[in-house]
């Protein structure tokens, strides 16, 4: 497993808000405890609000503020996306400007959100990964609002392509990568998809209604 994929898996483990011991995470991912300690340091440096310490455990508390402004998750997402696009531009001056902007944002974010002033430079995922999912975000948002099923072709972390029909439920981001929580009809269960790994996406004419066991509330008890 690539390190970036392992970090993504760690975030998914921590997202329930509970305390997780490093040794339990290490056993689940089949790596050493020392590796988990290093990964936690990387997540903190990337701006993921991880709290905890070695020998005790780790957890994530979701809180995003930008004094003197209060940003919604969507607004901070838009800020991230803008820097993602500019950072991939061919113009070196624009790239430098994106880095300076990231530094300014880091300087005013609360310490529990970003550990160091230059933490965004060490993001878990490069800007290019986030930018790849841009084309899919608008139709996903529309489908979530309309409660419309989607058919997507998805590249798994092992490189294999798989086709899924899903009920889109919620979009969120974790340190430069947007994810989609959905009910997958193929697996008959909840799945979290990295939006940058979606190859193609098509809205289906079929709408869905809430059913017991298939709602976002069921996924987040």
WOBEL-V647032 format. One record per run of one state. SS is the DSSP state (H for helix, E for strand, C for the rest). FROM is the first residue (numbers start at 1). TO is the last residue. If there is no record, write none. Layout:
SS FROM TO
SS FROM TO
//
This chain:
C 1 2
H 3 14
C 15 19
E 20 20
C 21 21
H 22 29
C 30 32
H 33 45
C 46 49
E 50 53
C 54 56
E 57 60
C 61 65
E 66 66
C 67 68
E 69 69
C 70 72
H 73 87
C 88 91
H 92 108
E 109 109
C 110 118
H 119 122
C 123 126
H 127 132
C 133 133
H 134 146
C 147 147
E 148 155
C 156 160
E 161 174
C 175 176
E 177 184
C 185 188
E 189 194
H 195 197
E 198 207
C 208 215
H 216 219
C 220 221
//
